[in-house]
Amino acid sequence: MSRRLRRTKIVTTLGPATDRDNNLEKVIAAGANVGTYELFSRLA
């Protein structure tokens, strides 16, 4: 079964609310799929 290529990008604005209570994980689980290397390296 082939996977469909998703052409739509889901961009979210990250701020203080996503820094607590695993909210960033919830945003990603909801479908956000755009970010920067700097952002993810800082959060890791």
Beta strands, then each sheet from edge to edge (+ up, - down):
end
